[in-house]
Amino acid sequence: MLEFLSKLFGRDSGSKNIAKERLRLVLVHDRTSISPQLLETLKIDLIKVISNYMDIDEKALEVSLDSKGNTVALVANIPVKGMKRVAGA
Amino acid sequence: MSEVIVVTSGKGGVGKTTTTANIGTGLAAKGYKVVLVDADIGLRNLDVVLGLENRIVYDIVDVTSGNCRLRQALIKDKRLDGLHLLPAAQTKDKTAVSPDQMRDLCEELKKEFEFVIIDCPAGIEQGFRNAIAGAEKAVVVTTPEVSAVRDADRIIGLLEAAELREPKLIINRIRPRMVRQGDMMSIEDIIDILAVDLLGVIPEDEMIVITTNRGEAVVLDQNSKSGQAYRNITRRILNEDVPMMNLEDEGGFFKRFKKIIGLK
């Protein structure tokens, strides 16, 4: 009943939130002129560097841009499977 | 003191030409001397929207290339004494005019008219650069869709890079019922994302189709919401302080009901 009501009166389940979210993400890329290809190259480089120190799950690695207000952040989620023994440590 | 205003959007089909025609007609109806410049070379349309397509002899390229004098290419409106059109060329392309030529042309037009309003082509290439070259102010038209708002954001960036600071936004074709249902981005949503000043909002209105079919401007129609919206925009361009009109007419009952059950 509540769901029906909120649908009828369009509280927040409407498609406009999807539009806003998609727009927000697309604009983060547009405004910083960082292309998905560039992000992909960055990701490969990150894997290379971090692999020297840690054993990471390359498939689950996520790199994305996010924005809050006027600031943009590079968010990297890198699952670590194990640490590597660094020579000389 | 005259003003040169460019009407632009990035995306096609959002209502640049309709907006140009209505702002121009609105200003002329208030007694100002106005010239509308169709900068969409190769895809001439402002003439048909104004219902002046049968009067074209010379066009903008004839003027810039010296085939005729400026005065010969200007077409006077059927109804309003102060309204004139400088039509685009239909058989040439965007490169037929250069930004320098556009700047010179705008300077010439400023001597004779109080408002020079330029209808910009869609896109961000040469046609866009030509259209904005001689402008002092910019109006960006968008609709409440992801693609149109995205392109508007890009255009605002390009305008600011070209020293056209503080462009003003027009949100066209808004559907209050869908906004209320949460199925269309609201005025606030769009302003929030684009961070520009709002010049006006035009509701989706069948009267626009009907008047455009006739080659008339809806701004002269006293009974429609869209006509009222364009009259408000005209007054804001004249620096009058006009409150945003209430678009919610069919929702009176629902709004009251929502209040009663505490949803808003």
Interface residues (C-beta under 8 A of the other chain):
Chain A: L5 S6 F9 G10 R11 D12 S13 G14 S15 K16 N17 A19 K20 R22 L23 R24 V26 L27 D30 R31
Chain B: E145 V146 V149 R150 D153 R154 G157 V179 R180 Q181 G182 D183 M184 M185 S186 D189 I193 F254 K258 I261 L263 K264
